[in-house]
Structure formats: C-alpha cells, structure tokens
Amino acid sequence: MKTPNAPLALLLTLAVLAPMGCTAATPSPAANITLARADIPRAAADPAAAKEAGGAITAFGLDFYHRFATGTGNIVVSPASIALALGMARAGARGRTASEMDAVLRNLATDEHAAWLNALDAALGTRTGTFKDESGKDQTVTLRIANSLFSQQGMQLLDTYLQAMASRYGAGVRLVDYKADAEGARKSINAWVSGQTEQRIPELLVPGTITPDDRLALVNAIYLKAAWLTPFTEAETKAAPFTRLDGSTVTTPFMASIGGLPYAEGSGWRAVQLPYVGGSLALTVILPDAFASFEQGLTAAGFDAITAALKQRSVTLAFPRYSIESKAELGQVLSAMGMPTAFQAGAADFSGMTTQEQLFIAAVIHQANMDVDEKGTTAAAATAVLMRATALPAEPVTVRLDRPFLFALRDVPTGTILFLGRVTDPAAKG
C-alpha cells in the first residue's frame, strides 16, 4: 500500500513464528547487521494483564478474520502476530493515528495498558518444554515468539520508543541501509524471519517489496511445534471423502481416535478441542451446519461461549490431515477496520518513534502456515489451552470433520488465539 512519491515510509512487516526477546548490542551473525536496544530490563508481568491481552487479541482477530476471509479457500492467519507487530507501531503513534489504532486493536497497546503485551509474552514464554503424553512418553512443545526492528542506519529513534520496545516487547533494533542497499536490507530481514521460523517462512519479503524510501521494519515471528496429548495412530488413518463448500467431494486421509475430549454443541454447530502435551495449548475445531453464515456471524462473545461450553466427553473423532498457508498484504483490510490514517503519507503521525522524518505505514505483510498430522501441529503462530480431566458421560458422541470447519489454535490460560482459520479442502496444498 505504498503512496507514490512519498519520501519516507514506515514498513510494518508481520511474520509468523519465533523466540521472544533480543539481547544486548552486538553484531547479528545470521544477518551481519548491528543489533542495539535500550539497556533496561523487561517490565514485571501480571498474569491478569495477560488475560486482558488475550481477550483483546481474540476480539481484534475475529473482526480482522471476517474482513480477510473472502473467497472459499483454506485460510490460516495469526491474530497474535499481527497484533504484536501493530502494537510495536502503536507505541510510536500519536494523535488521530494512535486513537484509530487503539479502536482497531481494542486498546491492546496503549500506554495505559503497557503491561498487557509484556505479560502475555511472559506467559507464552513458559509454554516451551518437555511433557508426557497420555501413554507416559516424553513429548515436546516449542513456542517461540520474537520481535525485532530493522531501522535505517543514522536515523535516530527516540529513547522513549526504544525503552518501550525493550520493556514491552524485548525487541532490539537491527541497523540496515535501505537508502544504499534496499535489496540487502530485504535479505537481512528475510534471513532473520527464516531463522526464527525454522525455515518455514524463508522469504516473507519478495524482491521489490523493500525500496530505498523505507526507513523502518517492525517484524514479529511466531514458531510453534507441539505434540498431541493423545497422538493419533497412523495405522488408523484411512482415506475418505470430504465435502467442499460447492458440494463436490475430495478423497483425503482422515485420522481417527476414540477417547475423552472437550466437546460442546449448540444451535447449528458442534465443537471439539484437541489438547497438546503440557495442557496449555489446544486446537479448538468448530463444525457448523451452515458454514458461510456461521463463519461471518461468529463474534468474540460467541467464540468465548463455545469454549466455555466445552466439557469432557467420550468422542469418536475423524479428523483430516491438512497443510495450509496464507500470505497477504493487509493494509487495505486494516484501513477498512478503522485505522486509515496510519497508511496516509503526510497525515500519519508516528512522531513517538522519531522526529527526524515523518513516517507512515507503507505495507503490512503477513504470512502463516500450519501442518496438522497424527503427531501434532507445526505452525507459524500459536495458541494454548489448559485441559482438565472430568468424568466422562455415558453417551459417546461421533464427530466427523468431513465438511468445512473453523479452527483456533489458542493458549487456554490467557485465551489468546495464536492461529485462526478454516479448512474447506484438506487435500489442497498451500
């Protein structure tokens, strides 16, 4: 969303996948660029603030999803990644630019709520570890979230902004030269994202994305790899038909399991939740009777009601394997959501970042991918759920996810949606 002849631009790039926090000023060997940050510690984290952040991300994420989810194909996005990167931009916004961003982000990144995202990051930082699955076998969860700024060499960022980046996001500033070597800057950003995502996103920025007019890139990356609490048995996976939105069918592998899972049902929908080892992350899957109307009508309150209704139940589950990816420039969607000023050269006010030059957001680039199989999930973004065992009702229920469904990979203790999307054709690649 670049404006012709604009002398300066704030390039906001959103990725999905990686570990949170940068270290003190030192050369970055991976990208061969200087890393600097304000020499102050991360702010103390309040668990209650993490839940506030999770609620704001859910509300923002579903509003964003409704505007983004056009067409009929598979979709995966990371509301958490988008919100974190926009939050870094909001810390330097002032005036109308700031108020519009606050409305869209549900006040997630205001100075008054400075503790929210820091607390959320602290909570999500505890999700990585080795845990036992239901058979007693050790399994791992890796959830890494990283933020970084890539700034033009010689451009002075305000101390207050650098302090906010360090204390709220653990983010350092890497210095590149957009003016003299835009292609080199692009490769440096891509190398950082690729490393943070275990090479799942090797080229977030394609050639031509970065120009000599750019001055600052704000990048968030999330990487998730998690094993199911109860793995599927590969021998039980069988091919079966899946009915697409247009009524046509495709044959695809369905994983199968029988056991206790959180389950709920309501008027026109059924939902089941698959926990990952460790108990904090889970994949919530919603199977609507009328997909299109349910998808567009799902609100944050409606989603919260569904997750609150989940109760342990004996479930016979048929779940298709899938591998999906989405990539898009989000400027028009975010403008339509209510923050157009941030994208307008000459009108945007990011004077809380620097007073040397007037900046605006030139582009918001987002990419996410997710693989789901018998062992678990690998994705570019994250979410967690705390599962508690209860007595199973006598009546079992059968759930066949053999038609389009919605999913939310979330962090249960904070309610944060790390990944959100739909599967309309599990056989489609990418």
C-alpha angles and dihedrals in degrees: 000000000000123000114225116248093006106150096209137028140183105221108204112193123187121197132169125237140038153087120300123240139035128230132235125297109303139127113279106229095197094059100017092231133126119264121205136166141168109279096236130110126251112272118257113270126236114202091212090056090054089059090049089053091048092053092050092049091050092052092045092043096054092045090050092045093054091056095040100045101086125146124024105275132110115284135194124173135162112231089184094055093047092047093048094051092045088047090059089053092046091057088068098038123107138185119355091353090060096044092051092049090048091055093050094044094043091241090299097143106029120131088246089058096039090131095059102078093035090054091047092052090049091051095047089047089069095057096083115093149092116287136170121252122218092279091054094252118140113250131174137232119197118188114168125175122184135178128191141167123219107202134185112259110256096019110125115225115200117258091233090057094047089049091052091050092050099042099040103030107018085232126156129196121247114199120225134161111242091167098056102024114020092161091053090051090051091052092048092053092046091049091053093048092046092052094048093049098046088250093300089123104034097162115027090158116049122207111289095027093103119057134182088257093066118101110173137021120195110200132187123185130186127189124187130180115166137164122223116254085229109029119212117245109244092213089062093056109110134177115251138157123278117197114224125212092265092054096255119125135225128192113235138160114272121200115216136207140162120203148081116323135155106266137175138171136192142161105323099351147070126196136194129183126214113201124211123220113282094043098246103090127056142165112233112200122193121197111196125196091218103031104189098048093042093049094052093042098050110115131184089256091050092049091049090050090053094050091044090054094055111119130175110268139163102259131187101204133193109187125175120229111238143179116194139167137186131190128177147146105249103194097106093046093049092046090052090050089063111277105095097137093069088064097048118098110226093017103058114095116207094149089134087074102046139343094203095084137007111250135197133177109267098180143352110209119189132181129176136170137180136190119195121187142143094292101046142273136314115189150154098246136020153229136177140214134191111220122201122192118235134172112286118240114240094243113080121208130213120219120186112184091202097134133047115309141175125235137194121191102203146170104243101202093053098026091231117158106220096174129018130179152109137261113214097156117019091186093061114098122223 
